[in-house]
Amino acid sequence: MKRIVSDKAPAALGPYVQAVDTGSTVYCSGQLGIDPATGTLAEGVVAQAHQSLKNLQAVLAEAGLTLDNVVKTTVFVQDLGDFGTVNEIYAQYFHEYPARSCVQIAALPKNALVEIECIAARG
């Protein structure tokens, strides 16, 4: 196993890594909408959803993969009322839609509005 860390995505907020590469599969930790250049959370659900996906792209790129390799995502939203908005943004990033779960949760770190994690595969 190889730990994946990209300086083009925000550093982990706790005792975990951005991703773990098992050789055939890459498991990406959830990405908040934090701008890695400033360390600040983007404003609003639209900007946070875009930044979360850009952060996932950066982590995947560090492993030599793209969003086209993603087989499963989990989307966490603070308000399920944002489901449609997040869906519109999400659809802009994927050519082939992976399997997905989307759940409303009580709270996210830094009071974020959205967090997205994924599993990607080689081959």
C-alpha positions in Angstrom: 0.0 0.0 0.0 1.1 3.5 -0.8 -0.2 6.7 1.0 -1.1 9.4 -1.5 -0.5 13.0 -0.6 -0.9 15.9 -3.0 0.2 19.5 -2.3 -2.5 20.6 -4.8 -5.2 19.5 -2.4 -5.7 20.6 1.2 -3.8 18.8 3.9 -5.7 16.3 6.0 -7.5 17.9 8.9 -6.8 14.9 11.2 -4.9 11.6 11.5 -5.5 10.3 8.0 -4.1 10.7 4.5 -5.7 12.1 1.3 -5.8 8.6 -0.3 -4.4 5.1 -0.1 -3.3 3.2 -3.2 -3.5 -0.5 -3.1 -2.2 -1.0 -6.6 -5.5 -1.7 -8.3 -7.7 0.6 -6.2 -7.3 4.1 -4.8 -9.5 5.0 -1.8 -9.8 8.8 -1.5 -10.7 10.4 1.8 -13.5 12.9 1.7 -12.6 16.3 0.3 -14.2 19.5 1.6 -14.4 22.6 -0.5 -11.2 24.0 0.9 -8.9 26.0 -1.4 -5.5 24.5 -1.0 -3.8 27.8 -1.8 -5.4 29.7 1.0 -6.6 27.0 3.4 -10.0 28.6 3.6 -13.4 27.1 2.8 -15.1 28.3 -0.3 -18.2 30.4 0.1 -21.5 28.6 -0.5 -22.5 25.2 -1.6 -21.8 25.8 -5.3 -18.2 26.9 -4.8 -17.7 24.2 -2.2 -18.9 21.5 -4.5 -16.7 22.7 -7.3 -13.7 22.9 -5.0 -14.4 19.4 -3.4 -14.3 17.9 -6.9 -11.2 19.8 -7.9 -9.5 18.6 -4.7 -10.4 15.0 -5.6 -9.0 15.5 -9.1 -5.7 16.7 -7.5 -5.5 13.6 -5.2 -6.3 11.2 -8.0 -3.8 12.9 -10.3 -1.1 12.3 -7.7 -2.0 8.6 -8.0 -1.9 8.8 -11.8 -5.6 8.7 -12.2 -8.5 10.9 -13.2 -12.2 11.1 -12.4 -12.7 8.7 -15.3 -11.3 6.0 -13.0 -13.8 6.6 -10.3 -16.1 3.7 -9.6 -17.9 5.0 -6.5 -18.5 8.3 -4.8 -20.1 9.3 -1.5 -21.5 12.8 -1.3 -22.2 14.3 2.1 -24.4 17.4 2.3 -25.4 19.4 5.3 -28.8 20.2 3.7 -30.5 17.7 1.4 -32.2 20.7 -0.1 -28.9 21.3 -1.9 -29.1 17.9 -3.6 -30.2 19.4 -7.0 -27.5 22.1 -7.0 -24.8 19.6 -6.1 -26.0 17.2 -8.8 -25.7 19.9 -11.5 -22.1 20.6 -10.5 -21.2 16.9 -10.0 -22.5 16.2 -13.6 -20.0 18.7 -15.0 -17.0 16.6 -13.7 -17.9 13.1 -14.8 -18.0 11.8 -18.3 -19.3 8.4 -17.2 -21.2 8.5 -13.9 -19.9 6.2 -11.2 -22.0 4.5 -8.6 -22.9 7.0 -5.8 -24.5 7.6 -2.5 -25.6 11.0 -1.2 -26.6 11.5 2.4 -27.5 14.5 4.6 -25.5 14.6 7.7 -25.7 16.8 10.9 -22.4 18.5 10.5 -19.1 18.5 8.6 -15.7 19.7 9.7 -15.2 23.5 9.5 -19.0 23.7 9.1 -18.7 22.8 5.4 -21.8 22.3 3.3 -20.5 19.4 1.1 -17.8 16.7 1.3 -17.1 14.2 -1.5 -15.1 11.0 -1.2 -14.4 8.4 -3.9 -13.0 5.0 -4.8 -11.1 4.7 -8.1 -9.8 1.7 -10.0 -7.0 1.0 -12.4 -7.7 -1.1 -15.5 
